[in-house]
Structures are given as structure tokens and as C-alpha cells.
């Protein structure tokens, strides 16, 4: 499966670069009896349905022209946005999230809380700094990145 992901990554990268998009994530998974090749793409300002259709068409054509076929079994190709509340997985995801509202879940409590939501204001290899509301007052907290169980973009209500 990793060779499929590597091959498809190599095929889709120039397609995305031609359109000023970037690859957020790619997975090749079996669910039930069916295989799915999922390509998550994004760009500054967000991805549209037309962008997804364009990449799907170009990637499908590129996959059809590779010999030998990198995916010999039947599969469904899905090209989509990673979503508004996408997880922050890679360093680039954290970099793009600076000055954005995020949700952080921790392995253990800090100041009596395991969950924080706020604006990511600073980022280093070891720590992140969030500006968050504690009732009606803005507070800042610096969190060791090793204490973060999960991080994702969040929608502020």
C-alpha cells in the first residue's frame, strides 16, 4: 500500500503545482469490500468543487497512463478538501495554522484543563502559544508540543 501512496504522490504533485494547490494528505484504504484512493488537496483561500473535479480528471488520466498499473484492483478515486476542522498532522499544517483558531486536546491536564481552543500565535519546534478566552478575559498559554494528543483547526462561534 505504501508504494501506491508513493506512486500517486509522485503523480499528483506536479498536477497540484500547476494549479497552485498543495497535497494535504493521501490515503489508499480498504473499507468493507471496496478500495478507496483519497486525495485531500487545498490552496490559499480554500478549495472548490471545481478544483477537486479538475484534479480528479487530471489524476485519473495520469493513473491510466502509468505502466505497469500501480493499482491493479478496482478502487474509487476521491479528491476533496480536508475540511474546515482538519487535523494538524505535519509541521506545514501547524505553520499554516498560525493566526488561526485551533482546538488542542492534551494527554494530561494543564491548569485543570485537557482541552484548549484559541488562536495559535506562536510556534516553535518544542512549544505552541495559544491566545484563548477564559470567560471574558484573553489569556495566553504556552504548551509543550509533546503534551498535545490531537490538534485541529476549529470554527469559532
Buried (B, 14 or more C-beta within 10 A) or exposed (E): EEEBBEBBEEBBBEBBEEEEBBBBBBBBEEEEEEBBBBBBBBBEEEBEEEBBEBBBEBBEEBBEEEEEEBBEEEBEBEBBBBEEEBBBBEEEBBEBBEEEBBBBEBEEEBEEEEEBBBBBBEBEEEBBBBBBEEEEEEEEBEBEBEBBEEBBBBEEE
